[in-house]
Amino acid sequence: MNQDHIDFIEKHKINFETVKLGYTRQIPMDVLQMYEHIYHQYLDPQYVLTYWCGGCVFDMMKRLMHYYETNVLNAQPVVQPVQETAQIDVQPKAKKTRKK
């Protein structure tokens, strides 16, 4: 997902939270259109959303939420392990001499 889409989803995260609770609230048309655009981009370019169908909006949001959580939130960054080689500077201890 590109950063603009991630930022949009983060800004409107409340919509995903309500889907987790089992419902959708009134989502403004421009926000729904952006969700549909993101859905077309990453899930199904031929999907047609019926905006006035609450079940259709809920299903789209649920699938989009699942995609976001599995591919963005749970994505593991590619990290190369850093290998350091420590060089220990060991010097032999000087022997103590006793005075007789």
C-alpha positions in Angstrom: 0.0 0.0 0.0 1.3 3.4 -0.8 1.7 6.0 2.0 -1.2 8.2 1.0 -3.6 5.2 1.3 -2.1 4.2 4.6 -2.5 7.8 5.9 -6.1 7.9 4.7 -6.9 4.6 6.5 -5.2 5.8 9.7 -7.1 9.1 9.6 -10.4 7.2 9.2 -9.6 4.3 11.4 -12.8 4.7 13.4 -14.6 3.1 10.4 -12.5 -0.1 10.8 -13.1 -0.1 14.5 -16.9 0.0 14.0 -16.7 -2.9 11.5 -14.9 -4.9 14.1 -17.9 -4.3 16.4 -20.2 -5.5 13.7 -21.7 -2.4 12.2 -20.9 0.6 10.0 -21.8 4.2 10.8 -22.7 6.9 8.4 -19.6 7.3 6.2 -19.4 10.4 4.0 -19.6 9.8 0.3 -16.1 11.2 -0.4 -14.7 8.8 2.2 -16.6 5.9 0.7 -15.3 6.8 -2.7 -11.7 6.7 -1.5 -12.3 3.4 0.2 -13.6 2.1 -3.0 -10.6 3.4 -4.9 -8.3 1.7 -2.5 -10.3 -1.5 -2.8 -10.0 -1.3 -6.6 -6.2 -0.7 -6.3 -5.4 -3.6 -4.1 -8.2 -6.2 -4.0 -10.5 -6.2 -7.0 -10.5 -3.6 -9.8 -13.9 -4.7 -11.1 -15.7 -4.4 -7.8 -18.8 -2.1 -7.9 -19.9 -0.7 -4.6 -23.6 0.0 -4.0 -23.2 3.1 -1.8 -26.8 3.0 -0.3 -26.5 -0.8 0.6 -25.3 -1.0 4.2 -24.4 -4.7 3.9 -22.4 -4.0 0.7 -20.5 -1.2 2.5 -19.9 -3.4 5.5 -18.6 -6.3 3.4 -16.2 -4.0 1.5 -14.9 -2.4 4.6 -14.4 -5.8 6.3 -12.4 -7.1 3.4 -10.4 -3.9 3.1 -9.7 -4.0 6.9 -8.5 -7.6 6.6 -6.2 -6.7 3.7 -4.8 -3.7 5.6 -4.2 -5.6 8.8 -2.5 -8.6 7.2 -0.5 -6.7 4.6 0.3 -3.4 6.3 0.1 -3.8 10.0 1.5 -7.3 10.2 4.1 -6.9 7.5 7.5 -7.6 8.8 10.1 -5.1 7.6 13.0 -6.6 5.8 15.9 -6.1 8.2 19.4 -7.3 7.6 21.0 -8.5 10.8 24.0 -6.4 11.9 27.0 -8.5 12.6 29.6 -6.9 14.8 32.9 -8.4 15.6 34.2 -7.4 18.9 37.9 -7.4 19.4 38.8 -7.9 22.9 42.1 -6.2 23.9 43.5 -8.7 26.3 46.8 -8.0 27.8 48.5 -10.5 30.1 48.7 -9.4 33.7 52.1 -8.5 35.0 53.3 -11.0 37.5 53.7 -9.6 40.9 57.1 -10.2 42.5 57.5 -10.7 46.2 60.1 -9.1 48.1 62.1 -11.4 50.3 
